[in-house]
Amino acid sequence: MDYRSYKTQFVNDKSATKEWLVIDATDEILGRLASRIAIILRGKNKVNFTPHTDCGDNVIVINAEKVRLTGKKLTDKVYVRHTGYPGGQRFTTPAKLLQHRPVALVEEAVRGMLPKNRLGAEMFRNLHVCVGPDHKYESMKPRTIKLNEI
């Protein structure tokens, strides 16, 4: 038997087939939404997944302001950031973020589920979060999917 006929196919940047997908975040739970988006950005839903290459799709998330958080996370969870200056630690809750910057709430949830290296930063650039049902990526001819299709 010829064992060389079963070669592992690796995907590189040139041979990766990337498509554009639209996900509606209306009434979706934030953590479940973010984990599904991270799987798509990483490319783990594809047959030819290669861990050291950006082979995932481009994802457009619409209606980011309509995402849900379960339990008391809306008021009890705390996001911490630092300005870089002494005493510059700042705290905010998801309720405040949802009012002022709902895009940041979804982006931070997805960023936390991607690899913490240069490849993860490259994958994160393929995420586009929009407030409301309209987006500026119609020229890419995106395909709308539901989360349970993944």
Long-range contacts (C-beta under 8 A, 24 or more apart in sequence): 9-48, 10-50, 10-53, 11-43, 11-48, 11-49, 11-50, 11-53, 11-55, 12-50, 12-53, 13-53, 13-54, 16-43, 16-53, 16-54, 16-55, 18-55, 18-56, 18-57, 18-58, 18-126, 19-57, 19-58, 19-142, 19-143, 20-57, 20-58, 20-59, 20-60, 20-137, 20-140, 20-141, 20-142, 20-143, 21-57, 21-58, 21-59, 21-60, 21-142, 21-143, 21-144, 21-145, 22-59, 22-60, 22-61, 22-62, 22-135, 22-142, 22-143, 22-144, 22-145, 23-59, 23-60, 23-61, 23-62, 23-144, 23-145, 23-147, 24-62, 24-63, 24-133, 24-144, 25-61, 25-62, 25-63, 25-64, 25-66, 25-67, 25-106, 26-63, 26-66, 27-66, 27-68, 28-67, 28-68, 28-147, 29-67, 29-68, 29-69, 29-70, 30-67, 30-68, 30-69, 30-94, 30-105, 30-106, 30-109, 31-109, 32-147, 33-61, 33-67, 33-106, 33-109, 33-147, 34-106, 34-109, 34-110, 34-112, 34-113, 35-113, 36-147, 36-150, 37-61, 37-110, 37-113, 37-127, 38-110, 38-113, 38-114, 39-150, 40-150, 41-110, 41-114, 41-123, 41-124, 41-126, 41-127, 42-114, 42-115, 42-123, 45-150, 52-119, 53-119, 54-119, 54-122, 54-123, 54-126, 56-123, 56-126, 57-126, 58-126, 58-127, 58-128, 58-137, 58-140, 58-142, 59-126, 59-127, 59-128, 60-128, 60-129, 60-130, 60-135, 60-137, 60-142, 61-106, 61-127, 61-128, 61-129, 61-130, 62-130, 62-132, 62-133, 62-134, 62-135, 63-130, 63-131, 63-132, 63-133, 64-102, 64-103, 64-105, 64-106, 64-129, 64-130, 64-131, 65-98, 65-102, 65-131, 65-132, 67-98, 67-102, 67-105, 67-106, 69-94, 74-98, 79-108, 102-131, 103-129, 103-130, 103-131
